[in-house]
Amino acid sequence: MDNRSGCLVGLLKLFLLDKVFDWLQSRFGFGQGCMGCGCGVILLIAFLIIAGSIIFGTNWFSFF
């Protein structure tokens, strides 16, 4: 049985991920903290990993 989600579900996930990422960047991201770094790099890496898992349909927690 194929348990992949549809196109609209993926677009909704990407939209919500974008809104959460924008909110987190405005609170903790680039330009915040010491020397303007903040947690922007960490948030960017997390965003890319989550976006990649949504786009390519990978499940990073499935080992079998």
VOZAFI-83911 format. One record per residue (C-alpha): x, y, z; chain; residue number from 1. Coordinates in nm, 2 decimals. Each point is the difference from the previous one (the first is absolute). Layout:
@px = X | py = Y | pz = Z | mol = A | seq = NUM
...
% end
This chain:
@px = 0.00 | py = 0.00 | pz = 0.00 | mol = A | seq = 1
@px = 0.13 | py = 0.34 | pz = -0.10 | mol = A | seq = 2
@px = -0.03 | py = 0.25 | pz = 0.29 | mol = A | seq = 3
@px = 0.13 | py = 0.31 | pz = -0.18 | mol = A | seq = 4
@px = -0.19 | py = 0.33 | pz = 0.05 | mol = A | seq = 5
@px = -0.15 | py = 0.19 | pz = -0.28 | mol = A | seq = 6
@px = 0.13 | py = 0.32 | pz = -0.17 | mol = A | seq = 7
@px = -0.22 | py = 0.24 | pz = 0.20 | mol = A | seq = 8
@px = 0.11 | py = -0.15 | pz = 0.33 | mol = A | seq = 9
@px = 0.36 | py = 0.05 | pz = -0.10 | mol = A | seq = 10
@px = -0.06 | py = 0.36 | pz = -0.10 | mol = A | seq = 11
@px = -0.18 | py = 0.07 | pz = 0.32 | mol = A | seq = 12
@px = 0.29 | py = -0.15 | pz = 0.20 | mol = A | seq = 13
@px = 0.25 | py = 0.22 | pz = -0.19 | mol = A | seq = 14
@px = -0.22 | py = 0.31 | pz = 0.05 | mol = A | seq = 15
@px = -0.03 | py = -0.07 | pz = 0.38 | mol = A | seq = 16
@px = 0.38 | py = -0.07 | pz = 0.02 | mol = A | seq = 17
@px = 0.07 | py = 0.33 | pz = -0.18 | mol = A | seq = 18
@px = -0.22 | py = 0.19 | pz = 0.25 | mol = A | seq = 19
@px = 0.16 | py = -0.17 | pz = 0.30 | mol = A | seq = 20
@px = 0.35 | py = 0.06 | pz = -0.14 | mol = A | seq = 21
@px = -0.08 | py = 0.37 | pz = -0.06 | mol = A | seq = 22
@px = -0.13 | py = 0.04 | pz = 0.36 | mol = A | seq = 23
@px = 0.30 | py = -0.18 | pz = 0.15 | mol = A | seq = 24
@px = 0.25 | py = 0.21 | pz = -0.21 | mol = A | seq = 25
@px = -0.16 | py = 0.32 | pz = 0.11 | mol = A | seq = 26
@px = 0.02 | py = -0.11 | pz = 0.37 | mol = A | seq = 27
@px = 0.33 | py = -0.20 | pz = 0.01 | mol = A | seq = 28
@px = 0.16 | py = 0.01 | pz = -0.34 | mol = A | seq = 29
@px = 0.25 | py = 0.21 | pz = -0.19 | mol = A | seq = 30
@px = 0.05 | py = 0.35 | pz = 0.14 | mol = A | seq = 31
@px = -0.08 | py = -0.11 | pz = 0.36 | mol = A | seq = 32
@px = 0.25 | py = -0.10 | pz = 0.27 | mol = A | seq = 33
@px = 0.37 | py = 0.07 | pz = 0.01 | mol = A | seq = 34
@px = 0.17 | py = 0.12 | pz = -0.32 | mol = A | seq = 35
@px = -0.32 | py = -0.03 | pz = -0.19 | mol = A | seq = 36
@px = 0.02 | py = -0.38 | pz = -0.04 | mol = A | seq = 37
@px = -0.26 | py = -0.12 | pz = 0.25 | mol = A | seq = 38
@px = -0.14 | py = -0.34 | pz = -0.08 | mol = A | seq = 39
@px = -0.05 | py = 0.08 | pz = -0.37 | mol = A | seq = 40
@px = 0.23 | py = -0.27 | pz = -0.13 | mol = A | seq = 41
@px = -0.15 | py = -0.27 | pz = 0.22 | mol = A | seq = 42
@px = -0.35 | py = 0.10 | pz = -0.11 | mol = A | seq = 43
@px = 0.10 | py = 0.01 | pz = -0.37 | mol = A | seq = 44
@px = 0.15 | py = -0.36 | pz = 0.02 | mol = A | seq = 45
@px = -0.31 | py = -0.13 | pz = 0.18 | mol = A | seq = 46
@px = -0.22 | py = 0.17 | pz = -0.26 | mol = A | seq = 47
@px = 0.19 | py = -0.16 | pz = -0.28 | mol = A | seq = 48
@px = -0.02 | py = -0.34 | pz = 0.15 | mol = A | seq = 49
@px = -0.37 | py = 0.02 | pz = 0.07 | mol = A | seq = 50
@px = -0.08 | py = 0.15 | pz = -0.34 | mol = A | seq = 51
@px = 0.20 | py = -0.28 | pz = -0.17 | mol = A | seq = 52
@px = -0.19 | py = -0.26 | pz = 0.19 | mol = A | seq = 53
@px = -0.33 | py = 0.16 | pz = -0.11 | mol = A | seq = 54
@px = 0.10 | py = 0.04 | pz = -0.36 | mol = A | seq = 55
@px = 0.16 | py = -0.34 | pz = -0.04 | mol = A | seq = 56
@px = -0.23 | py = -0.19 | pz = 0.23 | mol = A | seq = 57
@px = 0.28 | py = -0.15 | pz = 0.22 | mol = A | seq = 58
@px = -0.06 | py = -0.12 | pz = 0.35 | mol = A | seq = 59
@px = 0.31 | py = 0.06 | pz = 0.20 | mol = A | seq = 60
@px = -0.13 | py = -0.20 | pz = 0.30 | mol = A | seq = 61
@px = -0.08 | py = -0.32 | pz = -0.18 | mol = A | seq = 62
@px = 0.28 | py = -0.26 | pz = 0.03 | mol = A | seq = 63
@px = -0.17 | py = -0.30 | pz = -0.15 | mol = A | seq = 64
% end
